[in-house]
Amino acid sequence: MELANKIREDFLSECATDSVGLWSLIWNIKHVAGVSDSEEIRKLALAILLGLLISGRIRAGVPTEEHGFEQWQLSPEQIIRAIKQQWDDLGREPDIGEIVWFTSAENTTNVRN
């Protein structure tokens, strides 16, 4: 679980400086933790995200054209369900720009609710 903690903290650090896409977390799970099984990647990604969302440390949404961030107005559980559904709809791992982005809860610059 040490690797999961490292991945979570690295992702949180990245979110503190910019909006970060789901694909970045997936990349870290694959390349830092060395997980290659698609279902394990998905389970770990969703578990990390749920924990960070419930703790209030990150926000989910999409970047705006004005370099802001439009936050999804959903509960953490609803966000995870939406991610799962859209991931299923893709039929593959999300790539750059797909599904959802995240930012640190402390990053209030240009956040729209």
N, C-alpha and C positions, 0 to 999 in steps of 0.2 A: 504493500500500500504506500510505501515511501515514494515510488514513482508517481502514483496518482496524486499525492500531495504536491510533489514538485510540478507536475503538469498543471494542477489547479492554481498554484501560486504564480507560475510563469504566465498563465492565461490572465489571471487577475492583474498582474503587473502590466501586461500588454494593454488590457482594457483601461488602465489608469491613464494611458497616454494617447489613446486613439480608439475609434470604433473598430471592433475586431469581429470578423466573420466566423461562423461556425466551422468553416473549412480549416481555419488556423488551429483550433482545438483538435480537430481530427488529425491534422498533419503531425501535431506534437504527440498525440497518442501513438501514432504509427511509428514515428521516427525517434522519439525520446524513450517511450516505454517499450517499443519494439513489438507492439501488438499488430498482428496481421489479419486476424479473423474479423471479418466485417461485422458480425453480430457482437463480438466483444468490444470492438471499437465503438459501436453505437451505444451499447450498455454503459460503458465507461464515460463516454461523452455526455450522455443524458444524466447520469448520476452526478457528475461534476457540476453540470449546469443547474440541476435542480437544487443541489446544496448551496451554490452561490446565489441563486435567485431567492431561495427561502431565507437565507441569511441577510438578504438585502444588499449584498456587496456588488452585484451587477444589475444592469437593466437590459432588457431585450427590446429590439426594435429594428429600425432601418435608418441609414444615414439619409439626410436630405440634400437637395441640390445646393442649399445655402451653407453647406459644411456643418450642419447641425445634426440632431439625432431625434427621430420621432419614436418615442417609447410606445411599446405595445401596452395597452391598458387591460391586461389580463393577469390572473393570479399565476404564481409559479407553476402550478399543476396544469393550468390551461395553456401556458406557454409550451411546456413539455409536450402536451398532447398535440398542439399545433405543429411543433417541430417534427414529432413522430409521423403525423399525417403527411406533411409535405415531403419528408424524407421517403416515406413509402411511395408517394406519388412519383418521385423522381426515379425510383427503382435502382438507385445507386447512391454512393456517398456524395453529399453536397460538395460542390466546387466553389471557387471564388465567386462571391456575389449572390449565392443562392441561399434561400430560406430566411436567415436571420443574422443580425449583428448584435454585438454586445458592447456596452461601455460601463465603466466603473460608476457605482452609485454616487461617488464623490465628484465625478466629472459632471458638473451642472451646466457647463458652457453649451449654449444653444440646444438644450433639451426641450422638445415639445411634447406635451402630454396629449 
